[in-house]
Amino acid sequence: MTGDIRNCQVMVMLTYATPGGHAFIDPRLYLPAAWTDDRARCREAGGDGR
């Protein structure tokens, strides 16, 4: 533990893989409810608040 605050992003997605290759399906950026519930913060960050 460093004692400081770290920022990161979490992406949730389904991955399809075959011997011929792979693909990411339906990626979604996870945002905590504390962020999405703050409509002003979402507008300022350029998010739609969902």
One Martini backbone bead per residue (centre of mass of N, CA, C, O) as a GRO file, in nm:
protein
   50
    1MET     BB    1   0.096   0.037   0.023
    2THR     BB    2   0.115   0.392  -0.049
    3GLY     BB    3  -0.119   0.618   0.052
    4ASP     BB    4  -0.238   0.676  -0.221
    5ILE     BB    5  -0.412   0.779  -0.505
    6ARG     BB    6  -0.564   0.578  -0.754
    7ASN     BB    7  -0.617   0.562  -1.099
    8CYS     BB    8  -0.870   0.382  -1.292
    9GLN     BB    9  -0.976   0.133  -1.527
   10VAL     BB   10  -1.269  -0.071  -1.605
   11MET     BB   11  -1.314  -0.354  -1.820
   12VAL     BB   12  -1.596  -0.514  -1.954
   13MET     BB   13  -1.580  -0.840  -2.128
   14LEU     BB   14  -1.625  -1.037  -2.406
   15THR     BB   15  -1.450  -1.332  -2.524
   16TYR     BB   16  -1.367  -1.460  -2.843
   17ALA     BB   17  -1.226  -1.793  -2.903
   18THR     BB   18  -1.005  -1.935  -3.147
   19PRO     BB   19  -0.767  -2.076  -3.342
   20GLY     BB   20  -0.807  -1.817  -3.554
   21GLY     BB   21  -0.896  -1.627  -3.302
   22HIS     BB   22  -1.010  -1.303  -3.169
   23ALA     BB   23  -1.275  -1.126  -2.973
   24PHE     BB   24  -1.432  -0.840  -2.868
   25ILE     BB   25  -1.740  -0.829  -2.675
   26ASP     BB   26  -1.909  -0.588  -2.539
   27PRO     BB   27  -1.779  -0.334  -2.420
   28ARG     BB   28  -1.745  -0.198  -2.074
   29LEU     BB   29  -1.744   0.070  -1.870
   30TYR     BB   30  -1.669   0.098  -1.537
   31LEU     BB   31  -1.878   0.274  -1.299
   32PRO     BB   32  -1.936   0.401  -1.018
   33ALA     BB   33  -2.214   0.510  -0.856
   34ALA     BB   34  -2.080   0.766  -0.732
   35TRP     BB   35  -2.044   0.886  -1.021
   36THR     BB   36  -2.327   0.844  -1.174
   37ASP     BB   37  -2.499   1.005  -0.948
   38ASP     BB   38  -2.321   1.254  -1.052
   39ARG     BB   39  -2.422   1.459  -1.293
   40ALA     BB   40  -2.210   1.687  -1.294
   41ARG     BB   41  -1.963   1.503  -1.324
   42CYS     BB   42  -2.045   1.376  -1.593
   43ARG     BB   43  -2.060   1.634  -1.762
   44GLU     BB   44  -1.765   1.728  -1.710
   45ALA     BB   45  -1.646   1.441  -1.829
   46GLY     BB   46  -1.850   1.345  -2.077
   47GLY     BB   47  -2.081   1.191  -1.962
   48ASP     BB   48  -2.418   1.038  -1.936
   49GLY     BB   49  -2.486   0.887  -1.644
   50ARG     BB   50  -2.501   0.549  -1.673
   0.00000   0.00000   0.00000
